[in-house]
Amino acid sequence: MTTSPIPTVSVVVPVYNAMPYLERTLASVAQQSIGADAIEVIAVDDGSTDGSGEFLDTWADQSAFRMEVIHQEASGGPSRPRNVGLDHASGTYVFFLDGDDCLGPQALERLVAMAEKNGSDTVLAKLIGVGRKVPKQLFAKNVDKVDLAKGDVYYSLMPFKLFRRDMIETHQIRFPEHMRISEDQYFVAQAYLHSKVISIVGNYDCYYVVKRGDDGNITAGGLDYRIIVEQAAQMVDLITQLTGPGALRDQLVRRHVHVELLGRFDRRYLDADGTLRAEYVTLARPYAQAWVSPAILAQLTLAQRLRVHCLREGLVDELASVIAWDLAGQPGKAEVRDGKLYAAAPLPPAAYTELCDITACAIGASPRRRVEHLAWHGGRIELSGYAYLDQVDTDDLTTEVILRHTGTGREITLPAEPIETPHLSVSRGKETYDYGRAGFRATIDLATASGSQPLDNGAWHLSLRCTAHGLTARGNLGSALGPDVPRRPLRHSIPGSRRSMSIGPRDGQLSLQIGAVSSAVSSLRRNLGKAIRLMRDTDN
């Protein structure tokens, strides 16, 4: 008796009234480049009444790949059919495919290749939305190994991923059948936290998430905020159970603060009447108090921090003012006080002044800068452009050029001459930030830049430092070159000098390279000069 080889991928397809989408779904599996022998399909008909079950039976009889069809009474959601499919799966990997979505032809092959290459337990498939929103930046490129504590991976909690089945079974991960929504989040979060390696296939359109014309997707309709926040609480409890205090837990909980806890406090809150507003705040208040640690609060945006403050304190009307202010573009000019930059508060700031501290955010985005001219003039480098601190007027701005020797770490600071730039002043709402003195011009004389002495040989990285109203920020220039600045190094030599020099972008930096010219090169230059003079004399 011969036994069938273990399939590479078990494709689990939960189906409930999925016609006519189901035919396209199964056709996309049949077209997989990984080959029919590598696939088994386990389709679970969850009590369909539109002929989906009969269609599955017919397809299974004619299918080139192994296909098992299981019929059961309607369970009311995808959790039970997915779990039943898992119980019957035998592949090395398992992939969940909804009955109204479809795969790109090379999807499974590429996902398996990524898993085999890196030993991945979970591989994210690039999503393409068809009438539905899906993450885009997350899938900008392939990633071999993801750090769950960084980036936006945890914002992708849909189950349309490749999972190593042994990992799923070892940790007995299943979809919670009591949850009306977020059941996929509960499953995927556990898979993430138990995966030794998480990878991303971002260079191929793997999975098409389709919005049904009949709004048959279970998540397509509106959901009650109470259900949303209470089931988010179960997610936070799960995270707390599986992680210790620290950056990873904060990153995961912050996602539920951002999406579920604060997600409803937008235009819908302003459109609600006073009674419903009070109900929302009452529901959210204990979670705002319990979930948002100081570390998480520090990672939120200004508008999010103010929302959290209002929820914690039960401030129903004040929350409406914060939301209206945010939707209006956060009008009001930032103010520097005691060495910090504060956003204009939508309410009297006495109660939450520190929440309006945007110093780190503004300085992190500063200096705003661009080099618009870079050239050699004799033995000097001339550069000019503009630089300023975000949301800080330039009336007392000073700009300096800093040269840092990459070998020794030694730094040399040179002043830059201010230039008027009235065209740079920026309006934000009704407020205007005066960037009229943001221009700069600097000259670096290589013969005297180092305390009246020549600069040492080696590589020097150039950066700018801006100071205004007691605030300071510094930024390199390699990524701030204007369109008129050459992208290749500008080389220069001084007659009679034994040094070679060049300046230009290199490894993300604006780098000045100074080196000794070898005797062989010097001799070649002398002989070349003699030859040129001899040719000229002969012509004459």
Secondary structure, DSSP 8 states (H G I E B T S, - for coil): -------SEEEEEEESS-TTHHHHHHHHHHT-TT-GGGEEEEEEEES-SSSHHHHHHHHHHH-SSEEEEEEE---SSSHHHHHHHHHH--SSEEEE--TT-EE-TTHHHHHHHHHHHHT-SEEEE-EEEESS---SGGGSS-BSS--TTSTTGGG---S-EEEEHHHHHHTT----TT-SS-HHHHHHHHHHHH-S-EEEE-SS--EEEE--TT--STTTS---HHHHHHHHHHHHHHHHHH--TTHHHHHHHHHHIIIIISTTSSHHHHHS-HHHHHHHHHHHHHHHHHH--HHHHHHS-HHHHHHHHHHHHT-HHHHHHHHHHHHTT--S--EEETTEEE---SS-GGGTGGGGB-HHHHHHT--EEEEEEEEEETTEEEEEEEEE-TT---TT-EEEEEEEETTT--EEEEE-EEE--GGG-EEETTEEE--TT-EEEEEEETTTTBTTB---SEEEEEEEEEEETTEEEEEESTT-B-TTS-SS-EEEE-TT-SEEEEEEEETTEEEEEEEE--HHHHHHHHHHHHHHHHHHHHH-
